[in-house]
Amino acid sequence: MFTGIIEAVGTLKAITPKGGDVTVHVQSGKLDLSDVKLGDSIATNGVCLTVVALSHDGYAADLSAETLKLTGFANYRAGQRLNLEKAMQATTRFGGHIVSGHVDGIAKVVSKQDVGRAIEFWLEAPATLAHYIAHKGSVTIDGISLTVNEVDGARFKLTIVPHTLAETTLAKIGAGDEVNLEVDVIARYIERLMLGRQETAVSGGVSLDLLAKSGFLR
């Protein structure tokens, strides 16, 4: 589990094909690896990866064919800059939102505009994911926890403040680029509950009637 607060920007050193999937080698930059061991998870541009090897300046991880299909890693090349975050601990400040590192798909940057010292992005989500994105809700873009400021169909607006621009890869992203998108996991769970049969209890005794009475449905 992650919070979407980026700890460092790393660099993709190499992608090595291995029998239908790949191993990636990441130079971790200023990310402190002193407490990382084999089997630990690191969100790498928003993708939860399991560390399979450690070196003095980075780590290696395996990516399945499914991960390649759903994320930008299929198009990454050596030199790609990557947002990095280690898995959260019980004592970690929860500065972002609940991030699983399980990328849902790819969003496309439609426009980029300076607004004062910030940058305003409009992005377009896949039609299958757009209904999970809400005004003032949270999304994860390349591993970064961000607040949605406006929604227009499948398009949504993000305003990125100077600190986030300085500490992540967002300053280098422009119109036409694609980014990893993870929608809010809570929205997914609510949808699953609502898909239960009308007035029929689902796991845990939750029904549409109960959700309505509890204020989740309007």
ABEGO torsion letter per residue (X at the ends): XBAGBBABBBBBABBBBBGGBBBBBBBAEABBAAABBBGBBBBBGGBBBBBABBBAAEBBBBBBAAAAAABAAAABBBGBBBBBBBBBBAABBBABBBBAGBBAEBBBBABBBBBEABBBBBBBBBAAAAAABBBGBBBBBGGBBBBBABBBEABBBBBBBAAAAAABAAAABBBGBBBBBBBBAAAAAAAAAAABBBGBBBBGGBBAAAAAAAGABX
